[in-house]
Amino acid sequence: MSKTTKGVLCPTCGAGQMERVTQTVETKVGRRKVIVPDVAFDLCPRCGERLYDLMALRQIRAARDAAAA
């Protein structure tokens, strides 16, 4: 389920209106793939640009740190 982030146009393409989504995010630690479930972020439906807020970045960082340990 997504909600439109009211009135915020994509800073990359300028054409899409950013939508708040919750999805699984993939990242890497070295060669190891790390899966981070249920990350909320803003997504442009036109170009795919993703904007992560501080809470999302902390969630991703915690998963990367756990994988590196």
N, C-alpha and C positions, 0 to 999 in steps of 0.2 A: 504494500500500500504506500502511496506517495502523496505528499501534500505539496502544493506550489509554495515556494518561498516568495511571498507576496512582493511583486514589483521589482525583483532582483534579476537583472539580465546577466547573462554569462559574461564574465570579464574577458574571455578568450575570443569567442565568436561574435558577441554582441547581439546575437539573434535569438538565442534560446532563453526561455525563462527558467531559472534554476528551480529544481524540485527537490524536496527533502525525501530521501529514501533510506531504507535500512537494508543492507546487503552484506554478504560475506566478502571480505577483502583478502586478496592474496598479496603477500610480500615475501621478501627473501632475507635470509641471514646467511651470508656466504652463498653456497650453492643450495642450501636447504630452503624449500618452500614452506612458508608459514601461513596457515589459514586462520583468519580472525573472523569469527561469526558475529552477526548482528551489530555492524558498525553503521551509525547514522551519519550521513553526510549529504551535501548538496550536489546534485548531478544535473548537467545540461543535457536535455534530450536531443539536442541538435548535433553537438560536437563531442559529447562524452566527457567534457571537463568535469573534474571532481574537486570539490572544495571541502576540506576537512576542518572541523572546529577543534578547539583545544581538547575537548573530551574524547573525540574520535582519535586524535593523535596520541593521547595518553593510552588509550585502549590498544592501539596498534603497537606502540612502544613496549607496553607490558608484555604482549605476546611475543615480540621479537626478543626481548630480554630473557623471557622464560625459555625460548627455543635455543638461545645462545648458551644458557647455563648448563 
